Amino acid sequence: MSDQRTVLVLNSGSSSVKFQLVQPDTGTSVAHGIVERIGDDNASAALVLGGRDWGRETPIADHEAALRTVFELFDEAGARLDEQGLMAVGHRVVHGGQDLYRPTVVDDALLATITELSPLAPLHNPPAVLGITTAQKVLPDVPHVAVFDTAFFHDLPPAAATYAISRDVAREWKIRRYGFHGTSHQYVSERAAEFLNVPLQSLNQIVLHLGNGASASAIVGGRPVDTSMGLTPMEGLVMGTRSGDIDPGVVMYLWRTAQMSVEDIETMLNRSSGVQGLGGATDFRELHRQIDAGSEDAGLAYDVYIHRLRKYIGAYLALLGTVDVLTFTAGVGENDAAVRRDALSGLAPLGIELDEHLNDSPARGPRIISADRSPTTVLVIPTNEELAIARACVDALT
């Protein structure tokens, strides 16, 4: 039996379950892994624990079978979950709407509300509900806690949260800017203050969460004042497969003139747009390879990505007036030096200047990459949404 308490953090997708076993007190990741292609004959499950890998490729019929496979892998690794000090299961839920913004112990009423919010996040909330109900069945004696991606942005200033549409329509249908990746933005902004050893309340920050999904936030004294994602995770920056900002007239035009259905348009904007739609790849390593090989499509995809990113940086500079810290995080933000360089090139007159050597360093931990003379400190801070969710679970249970 472990003498450290742990939280099993689950991120359930329509055909996958990502998981991580976290010690919230120490911040240690005990184990992590993923089950992919649920429902297919060629499904796979992988576990990393103690520096070793366990895995199998086998038909996995549904999410319940996926979780039971995960537990079997823990058993094979000699680390039964019921001997790991498990105190809770934390579930990432993308959309909490207007009313769900605190980590909340799951009950039937909460599940019903998350389900009702599915039209706001049709690709995310239904799998989350499925993941929760499945995990409750498999782990019935452990509290289950929902942690909402939208929570950090719940108290956005009205001017930032409000869309300029009919107020009656907006009120009836609860249309506002909700924002997403909130767990990451909160964790990274707090970690930046801790890393720099300055009070969080004293900082104006821009956080750039650049992964397959991408979002930006402007944060004053630890509280967000704007963010790029909106009613859904589709708005804002160019992403791996999502378009980000687009004239809403495009939707009507495609529906009316191209005779595309709403479902087809939604699928295109979510799954076959962004960098994938323009350049044919979501992995930036592949995108750079294609650019180096002379692909004009890949080059344009990269240029559009950077152009949009620079627009948001400029907008938040204007909104904040002064920026003490600008932080890159998530897969692209943490690992792609070219994206960081091109996003900030020429901004020295606005107080942001990179140190090229520091930016190109292969280091992977929290680090400063700005020049000593730069008024704005530029950081790379690895995000850790799983740890943030685990600690939110502790807060919900104490």
C-alpha positions in Angstrom: 0.0 0.0 0.0 1.4 3.4 -1.0 2.0 5.9 1.8 1.2 8.8 -0.6 -2.3 9.6 -1.7 -3.0 9.7 -5.4 -5.6 10.9 -7.9 -6.4 9.1 -11.1 -7.0 11.8 -13.7 -9.0 10.8 -16.8 -9.5 12.7 -20.0 -12.1 10.8 -22.0 -12.5 11.3 -25.8 -14.9 9.7 -28.2 -12.5 6.8 -29.0 -9.7 7.3 -26.4 -9.0 7.6 -22.7 -5.8 9.4 -21.5 -4.9 8.8 -17.9 -2.4 9.8 -15.3 -1.9 8.7 -11.7 -0.7 11.8 -9.8 0.4 12.5 -6.2 -1.2 15.9 -5.6 0.9 16.6 -2.5 4.3 16.1 -4.2 3.3 16.8 -7.8 4.8 13.4 -8.8 3.4 11.6 -11.8 3.4 7.9 -10.7 2.1 6.6 -14.1 0.5 7.7 -17.3 -0.8 6.3 -20.5 -3.5 6.1 -23.1 -6.1 3.8 -24.6 -6.7 4.5 -28.3 -9.1 3.4 -31.1 -11.7 2.2 -28.6 -14.3 0.2 -30.5 -11.8 -1.1 -33.1 -10.2 -4.5 -33.5 -6.8 -2.8 -33.5 -7.2 -0.8 -30.3 -4.2 -0.3 -28.1 -3.5 0.4 -24.5 -0.2 1.7 -23.1 1.1 2.4 -19.5 4.3 4.0 -18.5 5.2 3.4 -14.8 8.6 3.4 -13.1 10.4 4.1 -16.3 9.1 1.0 -18.0 6.4 0.5 -20.6 3.5 -1.9 -20.6 1.1 -2.3 -23.5 -1.1 -4.4 -25.6 -2.9 -4.3 -28.9 -6.3 -6.0 -28.6 -9.9 -5.4 -29.5 -11.4 -3.0 -26.9 -15.2 -2.8 -27.3 -16.0 0.2 -25.2 -14.9 2.7 -22.5 -15.6 0.2 -19.7 -13.4 -2.4 -21.4 -10.8 0.4 -21.9 -10.6 1.2 -18.2 -10.6 -2.5 -17.2 -7.6 -2.9 -19.6 -5.8 0.0 -17.9 -6.3 -1.7 -14.5 -5.0 -5.0 -15.9 -1.9 -3.2 -17.1 -1.4 -1.8 -13.6 -1.7 -5.3 -12.3 0.9 -6.6 -14.8 3.2 -3.8 -13.6 2.9 -4.9 -10.0 1.2 -1.7 -9.0 -2.5 -2.5 -8.3 -4.5 0.7 -8.3 -6.2 -0.2 -5.0 -2.8 -0.3 -3.4 -1.7 3.2 -4.7 -3.5 5.3 -2.1 -6.2 6.3 -4.5 -8.4 9.1 -3.0 -10.3 10.3 -6.0 -10.8 10.1 -9.8 -10.6 13.5 -11.5 -12.4 14.0 -14.8 -11.5 16.8 -17.3 -14.8 18.2 -18.5 -14.5 20.8 -21.3 -17.7 22.8 -21.0 -19.3 23.8 -17.7 -21.5 26.5 -19.0 -22.5 29.5 -16.8 -23.1 27.6 -13.6 -20.4 24.9 -13.3 -17.1 26.6 -12.5 -15.9 24.9 -9.3 -14.4 21.4 -9.0 -17.5 19.4 -8.1 -18.1 15.9 -6.8 -20.1 14.0 -9.4 -23.8 13.1 -8.7 -26.7 12.4 -11.0 -27.8 16.1 -11.1 -24.3 17.1 -12.2 -24.1 14.5 -14.9 -27.5 15.7 -16.2 -26.3 19.3 -16.4 -23.1 18.3 -18.2 -25.2 16.3 -20.7 -27.5 19.3 -21.2 -24.4 21.4 -22.1 -23.4 19.0 -24.9 -24.7 21.3 -27.7 -22.0 23.8 -26.6 -19.3 21.2 -26.8 -20.6 18.3 -28.9 -17.2 16.8 -29.5 -16.1 16.9 -25.9 -18.9 16.7 -23.3 -20.6 13.5 -24.4 -17.3 11.5 -24.2 -16.7 13.1 -20.8 -20.1 11.9 -19.5 -19.4 8.5 -20.9 -16.0 8.4 -19.2 -17.5 9.5 -15.9 -20.3 7.0 -15.9 -17.9 4.2 -16.9 -15.3 5.1 -14.3 -18.0 5.2 -11.6 -19.0 1.7 -12.6 -15.5 0.4 -12.5 -14.4 2.4 -9.4 -17.6 2.7 -7.4 -16.0 3.2 -4.0 -13.9 6.3 -4.8 -15.2 9.9 -5.1 -15.4 11.2 -8.7 -14.7 14.9 -9.3 -15.5 16.9 -12.4 -13.0 19.7 -13.2 -14.1 22.2 -15.9 -12.0 23.7 -18.6 -14.1 26.8 -18.6 -13.9 27.5 -14.9 -10.9 29.8 -14.9 -12.6 32.2 -17.3 -16.0 32.2 -15.5 -15.5 35.8 -14.2 -14.2 37.4 -17.4 -15.1 41.1 -17.5 -18.4 41.6 -19.2 -16.8 43.6 -22.0 -14.6 40.5 -22.8 -17.3 37.9 -22.2 -20.1 39.5 -24.2 -20.7 39.0 -27.9 -22.3 41.9 -29.8 -25.5 40.1 -30.8 -29.1 40.5 -29.7 -29.0 40.5 -25.9 -32.3 38.6 -25.7 -31.0 35.8 -27.9 -27.8 35.7 -26.0 -29.6 35.5 -22.6 -32.0 32.8 -23.8 -29.4 30.6 -25.2 -26.6 31.4 -22.8 -24.3 32.7 -25.5 -21.1 34.3 -24.2 -17.3 33.8 -24.3 -16.6 30.9 -22.0 -12.9 30.2 -22.8 -11.1 26.9 -22.6 -7.8 25.4 -21.6 -8.5 27.2 -18.3 -6.8 24.6 -16.2 -3.6 25.1 -18.2 -3.8 28.9 -18.3 -4.3 29.0 -14.5 -1.5 26.5 -13.8 1.0 28.2 -16.1 0.3 31.7 -14.9 0.7 30.7 -11.3 3.8 28.6 -12.1 5.4 31.6 -13.9 5.0 33.8 -10.8 6.5 31.0 -8.6 9.4 30.4 -11.0 10.2 34.1 -11.1 9.7 34.4 -7.3 7.3 37.4 -7.6 3.8 37.8 -6.3 1.2 36.6 -8.8 -1.0 39.7 -7.9 1.8 42.0 -9.3 2.0 40.5 -12.8 0.4 41.3 -16.1 0.7 38.2 -18.2 0.1 36.7 -21.6 -0.1 32.9 -21.7 0.0 31.2 -25.1 -1.2 27.6 -24.9 -0.1 26.2 -28.2 -0.9 22.5 -28.8 -3.2 20.8 -31.3 -5.8 23.0 -29.7 -4.4 26.5 -29.1 -5.5 29.5 -27.1 -4.2 32.8 -25.7 -5.1 34.6 -22.5 -4.5 38.0 -20.9 -4.2 37.8 -17.1 -3.9 40.6 -14.5 -3.0 39.7 -11.0 -3.9 36.1 -11.5 -7.3 36.7 -13.0 -8.0 36.5 -16.7 -9.3 39.6 -18.5 -9.6 38.1 -22.0 -9.1 34.8 -23.8 -9.1 33.7 -27.5 -11.6 30.8 -27.4 -15.2 31.6 -27.1 -18.6 29.9 -26.9 -16.9 26.8 -28.1 -13.2 25.8 -28.5 -13.3 26.7 -32.2 -12.7 30.4 -31.9 -9.3 32.2 -31.8 -5.9 31.0 -32.9 -5.3 28.7 -35.8 -5.1 25.1 -34.4 -4.2 21.7 -35.6 -7.5 20.9 -37.2 -9.7 23.9 -36.2 -10.0 27.1 -38.1 -10.0 29.5 -35.2 -11.5 33.0 -36.1 -13.6 33.0 -39.2 -16.2 35.4 -40.6 -19.6 33.8 -39.6 -20.8 34.7 -43.1 -18.6 31.8 -44.4 -20.9 29.4 -42.6 -24.1 30.9 -44.1 -22.4 31.1 -47.5 -21.4 27.4 -47.5 -24.8 26.4 -46.3 -26.7 28.5 -48.8 -24.5 28.4 -51.9 -22.4 25.3 -51.5 -25.3 23.3 -50.2 -23.3 22.0 -47.3 -25.2 20.8 -44.2 -24.6 22.4 -40.8 -23.1 19.1 -39.7 -20.7 19.0 -42.6 -19.6 22.6 -42.0 -19.1 22.0 -38.3 -17.1 18.9 -39.1 -14.9 20.8 -41.6 -14.2 23.7 -39.2 -13.4 21.3 -36.3 -11.6 18.4 -38.0 -10.2 19.4 -41.4 -9.3 23.0 -41.1 -6.4 24.8 -39.3 -2.9 23.7 -40.1 -4.1 20.3 -41.3 -6.6 21.9 -43.7 -4.0 24.3 -45.1 -0.8 22.3 -45.0 -1.8 18.6 -44.7 -0.2 18.0 -41.3 -0.9 18.7 -37.6 2.5 17.8 -36.3 4.8 20.9 -36.6 7.8 18.7 -37.1 6.2 17.3 -40.2 5.1 20.8 -41.3 8.7 22.1 -41.0 9.9 19.1 -43.0 7.5 19.9 -45.7 8.4 23.6 -45.7 12.1 22.6 -46.0 11.2 20.4 -48.9 9.6 23.4 -50.7 5.9 22.9 -50.0 4.1 26.1 -50.7 0.9 24.8 -48.9 2.9 24.0 -45.8 4.6 27.4 -45.9 1.3 29.2 -46.2 -0.2 27.1 -43.3 2.7 28.1 -41.1 2.5 31.8 -42.1 -1.2 31.9 -41.4 -0.6 30.3 -38.0 2.1 32.8 -37.1 0.1 35.8 -38.4 -2.9 35.0 -36.3 -0.7 34.4 -33.2 1.0 37.7 -33.6 -2.4 39.5 -33.9 -3.5 38.1 -30.6 -0.2 39.0 -28.9 -0.6 42.6 -30.2 -4.2 42.8 -29.1 -3.3 41.7 -25.6 -0.4 44.1 -25.4 -2.8 46.9 -26.2 -5.3 45.5 -23.7 -2.8 45.2 -20.8 -0.8 48.3 -21.5 2.4 46.7 -20.1 3.2 43.0 -20.0 5.5 41.7 -17.3 5.6 38.0 -18.5 4.7 36.2 -21.7 4.7 32.5 -21.5 4.7 29.7 -24.1 3.3 26.3 -23.1 1.8 23.0 -24.4 3.3 20.8 -27.2 4.2 23.4 -29.8 4.8 26.3 -27.4 7.2 24.2 -25.3 9.1 22.5 -28.2 9.1 24.6 -31.3 11.7 27.3 -31.1 10.9 28.6 -34.6 7.3 29.3 -33.7 8.4 31.2 -30.6 11.0 33.2 -32.6 8.6 34.1 -35.5 5.7 34.9 -33.1 7.9 37.5 -31.3 10.2 38.7 -34.1 10.4 42.5 -34.4 8.6 43.2 -31.1 11.6 44.7 -29.3 10.1 48.2 -29.7 7.1 46.9 -27.8 9.2 45.5 -25.0 9.5 41.9 -26.0 12.9 40.6 -27.2 14.1 37.0 -27.3 17.6 35.7 -26.6 18.2 33.5 -29.7 20.6 31.2 -27.9 18.2 30.6 -25.0 15.3 30.1 -27.3 17.1 27.5 -29.3 18.2 25.6 -26.2 17.1 21.9 -26.0 16.2 22.4 -22.3 12.8 21.1 -21.4 12.0 22.5 -18.0 10.7 26.0 -17.0 13.1 28.6 -18.4 13.6 32.2 -19.4 14.2 32.7 -23.1 14.1 36.5 -23.3 17.1 38.8 -23.6 18.4 40.4 -20.3 17.4 43.8 -21.7 13.8 42.8 -22.6 11.3 44.6 -20.3 8.9 41.7 -20.8 10.2 38.4 -19.5 9.5 35.6 -21.9 9.2 32.1 -20.5 8.7 28.5 -21.5 6.7 26.7 -18.8 5.6 23.1 -19.3 1.9 22.8 -18.6 0.7 20.1 -16.2 -3.1 20.0 -16.4 -3.2 16.6 -14.8 -1.5 17.9 -11.6 -3.8 20.9 -11.6 -6.9 18.6 -11.9 -5.6 16.4 -9.2 -5.1 19.3 -6.8 -8.6 20.6 -7.7 -9.9 17.3 -6.6 -8.3 17.6 -3.3 -9.8 21.1 -2.9 -13.3 19.7 -3.8 -13.0 17.0 -1.1 -11.6 19.1 1.7 
